[in-house]
Structure formats: C-alpha cells, structure tokens
C-alpha cells in the first residue's frame, strides 16, 4: 500500500509535532472539558493543560470531540 502525497505530508507533520512528553486520547478526553471552558472564555491555558492543546493539534478524533464540546458549551 502506498501513501498519497497528502497522507504522507500529514504523517510527517504529526511526527514533527511530537513532544518529549505525550498524552494519550484517554487522558486528553478526561481533561478536554476544562481546556474547552478556559479556551472559550479566553483565559490562559495553564501549564498542566498544555499537553491537551498539543494533543488536539495532532489527533483528529480528539479534536473532533473538542470541537463538538465547544459547540455545546456555546449554546
């Protein structure tokens, strides 16, 4: 199976975004509510939640959950 150019580029982008300390989806989803609330009111993201921000930048599934949560919180 060969990858298309966009698929390969996305994979390389994810590798480049990898940090020394990573969290998995379970940890992200447990804390994404707090992250979303702070983000929606424009408060600074504390250091303890920076890993959530980074995870959302590389994980489509968690980012989709985050975006749906933000829509729900705005109502």
N, CA, C, O and CB atoms as a CASP TS submission, in Angstrom:
PFRMAT TS
TARGET T0000
AUTHOR 0000-0000-0000
METHOD Language model
MODEL 1
PARENT N/A
ATOM      1  N   UNK     1       0.840  -1.173   0.000  1.00  0.00           N
ATOM      2  CA  UNK     1       0.000   0.000   0.000  1.00  0.00           C
ATOM      3  C   UNK     1       0.887   1.239   0.000  1.00  0.00           C
ATOM      4  O   UNK     1       1.774   1.371   0.844  1.00  0.00           O
ATOM      5  CB  UNK     1      -0.957  -0.004   1.213  1.00  0.00           C
ATOM      6  N   UNK     2       0.657   2.123  -0.918  1.00  0.00           N
ATOM      7  CA  UNK     2       1.434   3.359  -0.955  1.00  0.00           C
ATOM      8  C   UNK     2       0.561   4.522  -0.483  1.00  0.00           C
ATOM      9  O   UNK     2      -0.655   4.531  -0.674  1.00  0.00           O
ATOM     10  CB  UNK     2       1.984   3.627  -2.386  1.00  0.00           C
ATOM     11  N   UNK     3       1.209   5.482   0.125  1.00  0.00           N
ATOM     12  CA  UNK     3       0.506   6.650   0.641  1.00  0.00           C
ATOM     13  C   UNK     3       0.471   7.750  -0.408  1.00  0.00           C
ATOM     14  O   UNK     3       1.408   7.916  -1.189  1.00  0.00           O
ATOM     15  CB  UNK     3       1.170   7.159   1.927  1.00  0.00           C
ATOM     16  N   UNK     4      -0.617   8.490  -0.409  1.00  0.00           N
ATOM     17  CA  UNK     4      -0.690   9.646  -1.298  1.00  0.00           C
ATOM     18  C   UNK     4       0.186  10.756  -0.720  1.00  0.00           C
ATOM     19  O   UNK     4       0.586  10.698   0.442  1.00  0.00           O
ATOM     20  CB  UNK     4      -2.169  10.130  -1.480  1.00  0.00           C
ATOM     21  N   UNK     5       0.469  11.731  -1.510  1.00  0.00           N
ATOM     22  CA  UNK     5       1.296  12.848  -1.050  1.00  0.00           C
ATOM     23  C   UNK     5       0.660  13.548   0.160  1.00  0.00           C
ATOM     24  O   UNK     5       1.374  13.818   1.126  1.00  0.00           O
ATOM     25  CB  UNK     5       1.511  13.858  -2.194  1.00  0.00           C
ATOM     26  N   UNK     6      -0.660  13.858   0.155  1.00  0.00           N
ATOM     27  CA  UNK     6      -1.270  14.485   1.342  1.00  0.00           C
ATOM     28  C   UNK     6      -1.220  13.589   2.586  1.00  0.00           C
ATOM     29  O   UNK     6      -1.025  14.088   3.694  1.00  0.00           O
ATOM     30  CB  UNK     6      -2.718  14.848   1.044  1.00  0.00           C
ATOM     31  N   UNK     7      -1.391  12.294   2.418  1.00  0.00           N
ATOM     32  CA  UNK     7      -1.316  11.371   3.557  1.00  0.00           C
ATOM     33  C   UNK     7       0.096  11.342   4.139  1.00  0.00           C
ATOM     34  O   UNK     7       0.277  11.344   5.356  1.00  0.00           O
ATOM     35  CB  UNK     7      -1.743   9.953   3.132  1.00  0.00           C
ATOM     36  N   UNK     8       1.072  11.314   3.269  1.00  0.00           N
ATOM     37  CA  UNK     8       2.467  11.318   3.701  1.00  0.00           C
ATOM     38  C   UNK     8       2.810  12.632   4.406  1.00  0.00           C
ATOM     39  O   UNK     8       3.495  12.627   5.429  1.00  0.00           O
ATOM     40  CB  UNK     8       3.403  11.096   2.498  1.00  0.00           C
ATOM     41  N   UNK     9       2.339  13.746   3.869  1.00  0.00           N
ATOM     42  CA  UNK     9       2.596  15.047   4.485  1.00  0.00           C
ATOM     43  C   UNK     9       1.974  15.124   5.873  1.00  0.00           C
ATOM     44  O   UNK     9       2.597  15.630   6.806  1.00  0.00           O
ATOM     45  CB  UNK     9       2.052  16.176   3.601  1.00  0.00           C
ATOM     46  N   UNK    10       0.745  14.622   6.016  1.00  0.00           N
ATOM     47  CA  UNK    10       0.085  14.639   7.317  1.00  0.00           C
ATOM     48  C   UNK    10       0.870  13.792   8.325  1.00  0.00           C
ATOM     49  O   UNK    10       1.041  14.192   9.476  1.00  0.00           O
ATOM     50  CB  UNK    10      -1.365  14.123   7.193  1.00  0.00           C
ATOM     51  N   UNK    11       1.337  12.644   7.895  1.00  0.00           N
ATOM     52  CA  UNK    11       2.108  11.774   8.772  1.00  0.00           C
ATOM     53  C   UNK    11       3.400  12.474   9.217  1.00  0.00           C
ATOM     54  O   UNK    11       3.770  12.397  10.388  1.00  0.00           O
ATOM     55  CB  UNK    11       2.431  10.441   8.060  1.00  0.00           C
ATOM     56  N   UNK    12       4.067  13.135   8.314  1.00  0.00           N
ATOM     57  CA  UNK    12       5.289  13.862   8.652  1.00  0.00           C
ATOM     58  C   UNK    12       5.002  15.026   9.601  1.00  0.00           C
ATOM     59  O   UNK    12       5.792  15.296  10.506  1.00  0.00           O
ATOM     60  CB  UNK    12       5.965  14.379   7.379  1.00  0.00           C
ATOM     61  N   UNK    13       3.889  15.708   9.404  1.00  0.00           N
ATOM     62  CA  UNK    13       3.506  16.801  10.295  1.00  0.00           C
ATOM     63  C   UNK    13       3.280  16.301  11.713  1.00  0.00           C
ATOM     64  O   UNK    13       3.672  16.961  12.675  1.00  0.00           O
ATOM     65  CB  UNK    13       2.247  17.493   9.778  1.00  0.00           C
ATOM     66  N   UNK    14       2.656  15.152  11.846  1.00  0.00           N
ATOM     67  CA  UNK    14       2.414  14.569  13.171  1.00  0.00           C
ATOM     68  C   UNK    14       3.734  14.212  13.843  1.00  0.00           C
ATOM     69  O   UNK    14       3.917  14.465  15.034  1.00  0.00           O
ATOM     70  CB  UNK    14       1.516  13.317  13.062  1.00  0.00           C
ATOM     71  N   UNK    15       4.643  13.631  13.090  1.00  0.00           N
ATOM     72  CA  UNK    15       5.953  13.269  13.647  1.00  0.00           C
ATOM     73  C   UNK    15       6.696  14.525  14.100  1.00  0.00           C
ATOM     74  O   UNK    15       7.314  14.531  15.164  1.00  0.00           O
ATOM     75  CB  UNK    15       6.800  12.489  12.605  1.00  0.00           C
ATOM     76  N   UNK    16       6.637  15.582  13.299  1.00  0.00           N
ATOM     77  CA  UNK    16       7.316  16.833  13.666  1.00  0.00           C
ATOM     78  C   UNK    16       6.713  17.462  14.925  1.00  0.00           C
ATOM     79  O   UNK    16       7.427  18.100  15.698  1.00  0.00           O
ATOM     80  CB  UNK    16       7.246  17.830  12.506  1.00  0.00           C
ATOM     81  N   UNK    17       5.416  17.288  15.133  1.00  0.00           N
ATOM     82  CA  UNK    17       4.731  17.898  16.275  1.00  0.00           C
ATOM     83  C   UNK    17       4.901  17.097  17.567  1.00  0.00           C
ATOM     84  O   UNK    17       4.491  17.552  18.635  1.00  0.00           O
ATOM     85  CB  UNK    17       3.257  18.050  15.966  1.00  0.00           C
ATOM     86  N   UNK    18       5.489  15.935  17.479  1.00  0.00           N
ATOM     87  CA  UNK    18       5.648  15.085  18.649  1.00  0.00           C
ATOM     88  C   UNK    18       6.537  15.765  19.688  1.00  0.00           C
ATOM     89  O   UNK    18       7.588  16.320  19.365  1.00  0.00           O
ATOM     90  CB  UNK    18       6.236  13.725  18.249  1.00  0.00           C
ATOM     91  N   UNK    19       6.091  15.707  20.933  1.00  0.00           N
ATOM     92  CA  UNK    19       6.796  16.317  22.053  1.00  0.00           C
ATOM     93  C   UNK    19       7.448  15.231  22.911  1.00  0.00           C
ATOM     94  O   UNK    19       7.074  14.062  22.816  1.00  0.00           O
ATOM     95  CB  UNK    19       5.830  17.177  22.902  1.00  0.00           C
ATOM     96  N   UNK    20       8.414  15.605  23.742  1.00  0.00           N
ATOM     97  CA  UNK    20       9.057  14.614  24.614  1.00  0.00           C
ATOM     98  C   UNK    20       8.064  13.936  25.561  1.00  0.00           C
ATOM     99  O   UNK    20       8.204  12.753  25.872  1.00  0.00           O
ATOM    100  CB  UNK    20      10.161  15.277  25.424  1.00  0.00           C
ATOM    101  N   UNK    21       7.069  14.687  26.014  1.00  0.00           N
ATOM    102  CA  UNK    21       6.039  14.115  26.881  1.00  0.00           C
ATOM    103  C   UNK    21       4.717  14.185  26.138  1.00  0.00           C
ATOM    104  O   UNK    21       4.238  15.273  25.816  1.00  0.00           O
ATOM    105  CB  UNK    21       5.957  14.867  28.259  1.00  0.00           C
ATOM    106  N   UNK    22       4.140  13.056  25.872  1.00  0.00           N
ATOM    107  CA  UNK    22       2.879  12.959  25.139  1.00  0.00           C
ATOM    108  C   UNK    22       1.808  12.371  26.046  1.00  0.00           C
ATOM    109  O   UNK    22       2.106  11.624  26.977  1.00  0.00           O
ATOM    110  CB  UNK    22       3.044  12.099  23.862  1.00  0.00           C
ATOM    111  N   UNK    23       0.546  12.721  25.758  1.00  0.00           N
ATOM    112  CA  UNK    23      -0.566  12.084  26.445  1.00  0.00           C
ATOM    113  C   UNK    23      -1.342  11.277  25.434  1.00  0.00           C
ATOM    114  O   UNK    23      -1.251  11.521  24.231  1.00  0.00           O
ATOM    115  CB  UNK    23      -1.477  13.125  27.147  1.00  0.00           C
ATOM    116  N   UNK    24      -2.112  10.307  25.921  1.00  0.00           N
ATOM    117  CA  UNK    24      -2.924   9.520  25.004  1.00  0.00           C
ATOM    118  C   UNK    24      -4.341  10.099  24.959  1.00  0.00           C
ATOM    119  O   UNK    24      -4.659  11.046  25.678  1.00  0.00           O
ATOM    120  CB  UNK    24      -2.950   8.023  25.432  1.00  0.00           C
ATOM    121  N   UNK    25      -5.168   9.527  24.121  1.00  0.00           N
ATOM    122  CA  UNK    25      -6.526  10.028  23.922  1.00  0.00           C
ATOM    123  C   UNK    25      -7.356   9.959  25.204  1.00  0.00           C
ATOM    124  O   UNK    25      -8.146  10.866  25.471  1.00  0.00           O
ATOM    125  CB  UNK    25      -7.216   9.239  22.820  1.00  0.00           C
ATOM    126  N   UNK    26      -7.194   8.915  25.990  1.00  0.00           N
ATOM    127  CA  UNK    26      -7.966   8.788  27.233  1.00  0.00           C
ATOM    128  C   UNK    26      -7.678   9.951  28.176  1.00  0.00           C
ATOM    129  O   UNK    26      -8.602  10.540  28.737  1.00  0.00           O
ATOM    130  CB  UNK    26      -7.648   7.455  27.930  1.00  0.00           C
ATOM    131  N   UNK    27      -6.427  10.276  28.348  1.00  0.00           N
ATOM    132  CA  UNK    27      -6.046  11.390  29.226  1.00  0.00           C
ATOM    133  C   UNK    27      -6.568  12.702  28.645  1.00  0.00           C
ATOM    134  O   UNK    27      -7.089  13.543  29.378  1.00  0.00           O
ATOM    135  CB  UNK    27      -4.500  11.452  29.409  1.00  0.00           C
ATOM    136  N   UNK    28      -6.433  12.874  27.358  1.00  0.00           N
ATOM    137  CA  UNK    28      -6.909  14.088  26.704  1.00  0.00           C
ATOM    138  C   UNK    28      -8.406  14.274  26.927  1.00  0.00           C
ATOM    139  O   UNK    28      -8.851  15.353  27.315  1.00  0.00           O
ATOM    140  CB  UNK    28      -6.598  14.045  25.203  1.00  0.00           C
ATOM    141  N   UNK    29      -9.171  13.231  26.683  1.00  0.00           N
ATOM    142  CA  UNK    29     -10.622  13.342  26.788  1.00  0.00           C
ATOM    143  C   UNK    29     -11.087  13.540  28.227  1.00  0.00           C
ATOM    144  O   UNK    29     -12.165  14.090  28.453  1.00  0.00           O
ATOM    145  CB  UNK    29     -11.276  12.111  26.208  1.00  0.00           C
ATOM    146  N   UNK    30     -10.299  13.106  29.194  1.00  0.00           N
ATOM    147  CA  UNK    30     -10.663  13.344  30.599  1.00  0.00           C
ATOM    148  C   UNK    30     -10.494  14.817  30.969  1.00  0.00           C
ATOM    149  O   UNK    30     -11.171  15.304  31.874  1.00  0.00           O
ATOM    150  CB  UNK    30      -9.808  12.465  31.533  1.00  0.00           C
ATOM    151  N   UNK    31      -9.608  15.526  30.289  1.00  0.00           N
ATOM    152  CA  UNK    31      -9.312  16.910  30.646  1.00  0.00           C
ATOM    153  C   UNK    31      -9.774  17.931  29.618  1.00  0.00           C
ATOM    154  O   UNK    31      -9.619  19.134  29.829  1.00  0.00           O
ATOM    155  CB  UNK    31      -7.852  17.062  30.856  1.00  0.00           C
ATOM    156  N   UNK    32     -10.335  17.473  28.518  1.00  0.00           N
ATOM    157  CA  UNK    32     -10.670  18.398  27.437  1.00  0.00           C
ATOM    158  C   UNK    32     -11.790  19.368  27.830  1.00  0.00           C
ATOM    159  O   UNK    32     -11.860  20.473  27.293  1.00  0.00           O
ATOM    160  CB  UNK    32     -11.077  17.616  26.196  1.00  0.00           C
ATOM    161  N   UNK    33     -12.650  18.977  28.743  1.00  0.00           N
ATOM    162  CA  UNK    33     -13.723  19.867  29.184  1.00  0.00           C
ATOM    163  C   UNK    33     -13.168  21.110  29.858  1.00  0.00           C
ATOM    164  O   UNK    33     -13.590  22.226  29.556  1.00  0.00           O
ATOM    165  CB  UNK    33     -14.663  19.135  30.136  1.00  0.00           C
ATOM    166  N   UNK    34     -12.230  20.921  30.763  1.00  0.00           N
ATOM    167  CA  UNK    34     -11.602  22.049  31.447  1.00  0.00           C
ATOM    168  C   UNK    34     -10.861  22.935  30.440  1.00  0.00           C
ATOM    169  O   UNK    34     -10.931  24.161  30.510  1.00  0.00           O
ATOM    170  CB  UNK    34     -10.630  21.549  32.542  1.00  0.00           C
ATOM    171  N   UNK    35     -10.160  22.304  29.513  1.00  0.00           N
ATOM    172  CA  UNK    35      -9.439  23.044  28.476  1.00  0.00           C
ATOM    173  C   UNK    35     -10.411  23.878  27.647  1.00  0.00           C
ATOM    174  O   UNK    35     -10.150  25.050  27.377  1.00  0.00           O
ATOM    175  CB  UNK    35      -8.651  22.079  27.566  1.00  0.00           C
ATOM    176  N   UNK    36     -11.528  23.278  27.244  1.00  0.00           N
ATOM    177  CA  UNK    36     -12.515  23.970  26.408  1.00  0.00           C
ATOM    178  C   UNK    36     -13.120  25.159  27.150  1.00  0.00           C
ATOM    179  O   UNK    36     -13.263  26.236  26.572  1.00  0.00           O
ATOM    180  CB  UNK    36     -13.629  22.999  25.971  1.00  0.00           C
ATOM    181  N   UNK    37     -13.473  24.980  28.413  1.00  0.00           N
ATOM    182  CA  UNK    37     -14.065  26.074  29.183  1.00  0.00           C
ATOM    183  C   UNK    37     -13.112  27.262  29.283  1.00  0.00           C
ATOM    184  O   UNK    37     -13.520  28.406  29.081  1.00  0.00           O
ATOM    185  CB  UNK    37     -14.446  25.592  30.584  1.00  0.00           C
ATOM    186  N   UNK    38     -11.857  26.996  29.591  1.00  0.00           N
ATOM    187  CA  UNK    38     -10.868  28.071  29.680  1.00  0.00           C
ATOM    188  C   UNK    38     -10.670  28.750  28.334  1.00  0.00           C
ATOM    189  O   UNK    38     -10.592  29.976  28.249  1.00  0.00           O
ATOM    190  CB  UNK    38      -9.535  27.530  30.192  1.00  0.00           C
ATOM    191  N   UNK    39     -10.591  27.959  27.305  1.00  0.00           N
ATOM    192  CA  UNK    39     -10.360  28.479  25.961  1.00  0.00           C
ATOM    193  C   UNK    39     -11.529  29.349  25.496  1.00  0.00           C
ATOM    194  O   UNK    39     -11.319  30.399  24.890  1.00  0.00           O
ATOM    195  CB  UNK    39     -10.137  27.328  24.978  1.00  0.00           C
ATOM    196  N   UNK    40     -12.745  28.917  25.776  1.00  0.00           N
ATOM    197  CA  UNK    40     -13.926  29.658  25.326  1.00  0.00           C
ATOM    198  C   UNK    40     -14.074  31.009  26.005  1.00  0.00           C
ATOM    199  O   UNK    40     -14.594  31.946  25.399  1.00  0.00           O
ATOM    200  CB  UNK    40     -15.165  28.842  25.571  1.00  0.00           C
ATOM    201  N   UNK    41     -13.632  31.129  27.241  1.00  0.00           N
ATOM    202  CA  UNK    41     -13.731  32.422  27.933  1.00  0.00           C
ATOM    203  C   UNK    41     -12.458  33.253  27.774  1.00  0.00           C
ATOM    204  O   UNK    41     -12.365  34.356  28.313  1.00  0.00           O
ATOM    205  CB  UNK    41     -14.022  32.203  29.419  1.00  0.00           C
ATOM    206  N   UNK    42     -11.488  32.732  27.043  1.00  0.00           N
ATOM    207  CA  UNK    42     -10.272  33.483  26.739  1.00  0.00           C
ATOM    208  C   UNK    42      -9.251  33.532  27.857  1.00  0.00           C
ATOM    209  O   UNK    42      -8.367  34.389  27.861  1.00  0.00           O
ATOM    210  CB  UNK    42     -10.631  34.856  26.374  1.00  0.00           C
ATOM    211  N   UNK    43      -9.370  32.618  28.806  1.00  0.00           N
ATOM    212  CA  UNK    43      -8.386  32.575  29.895  1.00  0.00           C
ATOM    213  C   UNK    43      -7.137  31.843  29.410  1.00  0.00           C
ATOM    214  O   UNK    43      -7.211  30.988  28.527  1.00  0.00           O
ATOM    215  CB  UNK    43      -8.979  31.877  31.164  1.00  0.00           C
ATOM    216  N   UNK    44      -5.987  32.188  29.998  1.00  0.00           N
ATOM    217  CA  UNK    44      -4.756  31.493  29.615  1.00  0.00           C
ATOM    218  C   UNK    44      -4.823  30.007  29.981  1.00  0.00           C
ATOM    219  O   UNK    44      -5.425  29.619  30.982  1.00  0.00           O
ATOM    220  CB  UNK    44      -3.540  32.148  30.294  1.00  0.00           C
ATOM    221  N   UNK    45      -4.203  29.214  29.159  1.00  0.00           N
ATOM    222  CA  UNK    45      -4.154  27.774  29.397  1.00  0.00           C
ATOM    223  C   UNK    45      -2.985  27.501  30.354  1.00  0.00           C
ATOM    224  O   UNK    45      -1.835  27.805  30.037  1.00  0.00           O
ATOM    225  CB  UNK    45      -3.992  26.968  28.041  1.00  0.00           C
ATOM    226  N   UNK    46      -3.293  26.918  31.545  1.00  0.00           N
ATOM    227  CA  UNK    46      -2.208  26.635  32.485  1.00  0.00           C
ATOM    228  C   UNK    46      -1.257  25.560  31.940  1.00  0.00           C
ATOM    229  O   UNK    46      -1.619  24.759  31.078  1.00  0.00           O
ATOM    230  CB  UNK    46      -2.784  26.191  33.837  1.00  0.00           C
ATOM    231  N   UNK    47      -0.055  25.573  32.465  1.00  0.00           N
ATOM    232  CA  UNK    47       0.975  24.634  32.008  1.00  0.00           C
ATOM    233  C   UNK    47       0.483  23.190  32.061  1.00  0.00           C
ATOM    234  O   UNK    47       0.825  22.390  31.190  1.00  0.00           O
ATOM    235  CB  UNK    47       2.240  24.783  32.858  1.00  0.00           C
ATOM    236  N   UNK    48      -0.310  22.851  33.065  1.00  0.00           N
ATOM    237  CA  UNK    48      -0.815  21.490  33.213  1.00  0.00           C
ATOM    238  C   UNK    48      -1.742  21.039  32.099  1.00  0.00           C
ATOM    239  O   UNK    48      -1.965  19.840  31.930  1.00  0.00           O
ATOM    240  CB  UNK    48      -1.523  21.369  34.501  1.00  0.00           C
ATOM    241  N   UNK    49      -2.287  21.982  31.335  1.00  0.00           N
ATOM    242  CA  UNK    49      -3.183  21.630  30.224  1.00  0.00           C
ATOM    243  C   UNK    49      -2.543  21.846  28.856  1.00  0.00           C
ATOM    244  O   UNK    49      -3.197  21.641  27.833  1.00  0.00           O
ATOM    245  CB  UNK    49      -4.459  22.441  30.314  1.00  0.00           C
ATOM    246  N   UNK    50      -1.296  22.251  28.820  1.00  0.00           N
ATOM    247  CA  UNK    50      -0.619  22.453  27.530  1.00  0.00           C
ATOM    248  C   UNK    50      -0.544  21.155  26.726  1.00  0.00           C
ATOM    249  O   UNK    50      -0.570  21.186  25.496  1.00  0.00           O
ATOM    250  CB  UNK    50       0.797  23.009  27.753  1.00  0.00           C
ATOM    251  N   UNK    51      -0.452  20.020  27.410  1.00  0.00           N
ATOM    252  CA  UNK    51      -0.401  18.736  26.705  1.00  0.00           C
ATOM    253  C   UNK    51      -1.711  18.466  25.972  1.00  0.00           C
ATOM    254  O   UNK    51      -1.714  17.801  24.936  1.00  0.00           O
ATOM    255  CB  UNK    51      -0.101  17.593  27.688  1.00  0.00           C
ATOM    256  N   UNK    52      -2.828  18.978  26.503  1.00  0.00           N
ATOM    257  CA  UNK    52      -4.127  18.820  25.829  1.00  0.00           C
ATOM    258  C   UNK    52      -4.093  19.588  24.514  1.00  0.00           C
ATOM    259  O   UNK    52      -4.471  19.067  23.465  1.00  0.00           O
ATOM    260  CB  UNK    52      -5.305  19.323  26.735  1.00  0.00           C
ATOM    261  N   UNK    53      -3.640  20.815  24.586  1.00  0.00           N
ATOM    262  CA  UNK    53      -3.539  21.654  23.388  1.00  0.00           C
ATOM    263  C   UNK    53      -2.677  20.983  22.321  1.00  0.00           C
ATOM    264  O   UNK    53      -3.032  20.966  21.143  1.00  0.00           O
ATOM    265  CB  UNK    53      -2.958  23.031  23.745  1.00  0.00           C
ATOM    266  N   UNK    54      -1.549  20.434  22.746  1.00  0.00           N
ATOM    267  CA  UNK    54      -0.644  19.780  21.803  1.00  0.00           C
ATOM    268  C   UNK    54      -1.288  18.524  21.217  1.00  0.00           C
ATOM    269  O   UNK    54      -1.179  18.273  20.017  1.00  0.00           O
ATOM    270  CB  UNK    54       0.686  19.425  22.492  1.00  0.00           C
ATOM    271  N   UNK    55      -1.958  17.735  22.060  1.00  0.00           N
ATOM    272  CA  UNK    55      -2.601  16.508  21.584  1.00  0.00           C
ATOM    273  C   UNK    55      -3.689  16.839  20.561  1.00  0.00           C
ATOM    274  O   UNK    55      -3.820  16.159  19.543  1.00  0.00           O
ATOM    275  CB  UNK    55      -3.201  15.714  22.769  1.00  0.00           C
ATOM    276  N   UNK    56      -4.466  17.884  20.838  1.00  0.00           N
ATOM    277  CA  UNK    56      -5.522  18.274  19.904  1.00  0.00           C
ATOM    278  C   UNK    56      -4.962  18.708  18.557  1.00  0.00           C
ATOM    279  O   UNK    56      -5.641  18.601  17.536  1.00  0.00           O
ATOM    280  CB  UNK    56      -6.354  19.396  20.497  1.00  0.00           C
ATOM    281  N   UNK    57      -3.727  19.194  18.551  1.00  0.00           N
ATOM    282  CA  UNK    57      -3.125  19.636  17.295  1.00  0.00           C
ATOM    283  C   UNK    57      -2.736  18.469  16.387  1.00  0.00           C
ATOM    284  O   UNK    57      -2.541  18.654  15.186  1.00  0.00           O
ATOM    285  CB  UNK    57      -1.905  20.483  17.582  1.00  0.00           C
ATOM    286  N   UNK    58      -2.625  17.268  16.961  1.00  0.00           N
ATOM    287  CA  UNK    58      -2.193  16.131  16.134  1.00  0.00           C
ATOM    288  C   UNK    58      -3.215  15.001  16.056  1.00  0.00           C
ATOM    289  O   UNK    58      -3.045  14.080  15.258  1.00  0.00           O
ATOM    290  CB  UNK    58      -0.902  15.584  16.667  1.00  0.00           C
ATOM    291  N   UNK    59      -4.272  15.049  16.867  1.00  0.00           N
ATOM    292  CA  UNK    59      -5.227  13.937  16.909  1.00  0.00           C
ATOM    293  C   UNK    59      -6.589  14.377  16.378  1.00  0.00           C
ATOM    294  O   UNK    59      -7.307  15.129  17.037  1.00  0.00           O
ATOM    295  CB  UNK    59      -5.367  13.395  18.348  1.00  0.00           C
ATOM    296  N   UNK    60      -6.930  13.912  15.206  1.00  0.00           N
ATOM    297  CA  UNK    60      -8.206  14.293  14.577  1.00  0.00           C
ATOM    298  C   UNK    60      -9.410  13.888  15.413  1.00  0.00           C
ATOM    299  O   UNK    60     -10.365  14.656  15.524  1.00  0.00           O
ATOM    300  CB  UNK    60      -8.317  13.666  13.198  1.00  0.00           C
ATOM    301  N   UNK    61      -9.384  12.700  16.001  1.00  0.00           N
ATOM    302  CA  UNK    61     -10.534  12.211  16.760  1.00  0.00           C
ATOM    303  C   UNK    61     -10.790  13.062  18.002  1.00  0.00           C
ATOM    304  O   UNK    61     -11.930  13.438  18.272  1.00  0.00           O
ATOM    305  CB  UNK    61     -10.318  10.755  17.163  1.00  0.00           C
ATOM    306  N   UNK    62      -9.750  13.361  18.746  1.00  0.00           N
ATOM    307  CA  UNK    62      -9.906  14.186  19.952  1.00  0.00           C
ATOM    308  C   UNK    62     -10.278  15.621  19.583  1.00  0.00           C
ATOM    309  O   UNK    62     -11.083  16.253  20.267  1.00  0.00           O
ATOM    310  CB  UNK    62      -8.609  14.173  20.788  1.00  0.00           C
ATOM    311  N   UNK    63      -9.692  16.129  18.505  1.00  0.00           N
ATOM    312  CA  UNK    63     -10.029  17.484  18.070  1.00  0.00           C
ATOM    313  C   UNK    63     -11.497  17.564  17.689  1.00  0.00           C
ATOM    314  O   UNK    63     -12.148  18.570  17.968  1.00  0.00           O
ATOM    315  CB  UNK    63      -9.147  17.913  16.886  1.00  0.00           C
ATOM    316  N   UNK    64     -12.031  16.528  17.057  1.00  0.00           N
ATOM    317  CA  UNK    64     -13.450  16.498  16.704  1.00  0.00           C
ATOM    318  C   UNK    64     -14.316  16.510  17.967  1.00  0.00           C
ATOM    319  O   UNK    64     -15.320  17.221  18.024  1.00  0.00           O
ATOM    320  CB  UNK    64     -13.769  15.252  15.844  1.00  0.00           C
ATOM    321  N   UNK    65     -13.934  15.733  18.970  1.00  0.00           N
ATOM    322  CA  UNK    65     -14.660  15.727  20.251  1.00  0.00           C
ATOM    323  C   UNK    65     -14.609  17.116  20.898  1.00  0.00           C
ATOM    324  O   UNK    65     -15.614  17.610  21.409  1.00  0.00           O
ATOM    325  CB  UNK    65     -14.063  14.661  21.217  1.00  0.00           C
ATOM    326  N   UNK    66     -13.443  17.727  20.869  1.00  0.00           N
ATOM    327  CA  UNK    66     -13.257  19.060  21.434  1.00  0.00           C
ATOM    328  C   UNK    66     -14.152  20.073  20.720  1.00  0.00           C
ATOM    329  O   UNK    66     -14.816  20.881  21.370  1.00  0.00           O
ATOM    330  CB  UNK    66     -11.780  19.486  21.337  1.00  0.00           C
ATOM    331  N   UNK    67     -14.171  20.034  19.420  1.00  0.00           N
ATOM    332  CA  UNK    67     -14.985  20.973  18.643  1.00  0.00           C
ATOM    333  C   UNK    67     -16.461  20.784  18.924  1.00  0.00           C
ATOM    334  O   UNK    67     -17.190  21.769  19.033  1.00  0.00           O
ATOM    335  CB  UNK    67     -14.718  20.808  17.154  1.00  0.00           C
ATOM    336  N   UNK    68     -16.923  19.555  19.043  1.00  0.00           N
ATOM    337  CA  UNK    68     -18.328  19.307  19.383  1.00  0.00           C
ATOM    338  C   UNK    68     -18.641  19.819  20.781  1.00  0.00           C
ATOM    339  O   UNK    68     -19.713  20.378  21.015  1.00  0.00           O
ATOM    340  CB  UNK    68     -18.654  17.806  19.286  1.00  0.00           C
ATOM    341  N   UNK    69     -17.720  19.633  21.699  1.00  0.00           N
ATOM    342  CA  UNK    69     -17.901  20.122  23.071  1.00  0.00           C
ATOM    343  C   UNK    69     -17.992  21.653  23.070  1.00  0.00           C
ATOM    344  O   UNK    69     -18.831  22.221  23.769  1.00  0.00           O
ATOM    345  CB  UNK    69     -16.728  19.644  23.987  1.00  0.00           C
ATOM    346  N   UNK    70     -17.156  22.308  22.310  1.00  0.00           N
ATOM    347  CA  UNK    70     -17.197  23.761  22.242  1.00  0.00           C
ATOM    348  C   UNK    70     -18.535  24.262  21.686  1.00  0.00           C
ATOM    349  O   UNK    70     -19.074  25.258  22.168  1.00  0.00           O
ATOM    350  CB  UNK    70     -16.048  24.276  21.383  1.00  0.00           C
ATOM    351  N   UNK    71     -19.054  23.588  20.697  1.00  0.00           N
ATOM    352  CA  UNK    71     -20.368  23.957  20.146  1.00  0.00           C
ATOM    353  C   UNK    71     -21.428  23.826  21.233  1.00  0.00           C
ATOM    354  O   UNK    71     -22.268  24.710  21.395  1.00  0.00           O
ATOM    355  CB  UNK    71     -20.733  23.065  18.916  1.00  0.00           C
ATOM    356  N   UNK    72     -21.390  22.739  21.967  1.00  0.00           N
ATOM    357  CA  UNK    72     -22.371  22.514  23.023  1.00  0.00           C
ATOM    358  C   UNK    72     -22.244  23.552  24.145  1.00  0.00           C
ATOM    359  O   UNK    72     -23.256  24.005  24.678  1.00  0.00           O
ATOM    360  CB  UNK    72     -22.212  21.106  23.593  1.00  0.00           C
ATOM    361  N   UNK    73     -21.027  23.927  24.503  1.00  0.00           N
ATOM    362  CA  UNK    73     -20.809  24.900  25.571  1.00  0.00           C
ATOM    363  C   UNK    73     -21.223  26.315  25.157  1.00  0.00           C
ATOM    364  O   UNK    73     -21.573  27.127  26.014  1.00  0.00           O
ATOM    365  CB  UNK    73     -19.346  24.892  25.986  1.00  0.00           C
ATOM    366  N   UNK    74     -21.187  26.614  23.884  1.00  0.00           N
ATOM    367  CA  UNK    74     -21.568  27.952  23.396  1.00  0.00           C
ATOM    368  C   UNK    74     -23.075  28.160  23.439  1.00  0.00           C
ATOM    369  O   UNK    74     -23.529  29.305  23.426  1.00  0.00           O
ATOM    370  CB  UNK    74     -21.063  28.161  21.967  1.00  0.00           C
ATOM    371  N   UNK    75     -23.850  27.109  23.490  1.00  0.00           N
ATOM    372  CA  UNK    75     -25.319  27.223  23.481  1.00  0.00           C
ATOM    373  C   UNK    75     -25.859  27.657  24.794  1.00  0.00           C
ATOM    374  O   UNK    75     -27.072  27.799  24.946  1.00  0.00           O
ATOM    375  CB  UNK    75     -25.952  25.926  23.102  1.00  0.00           C
TER
END
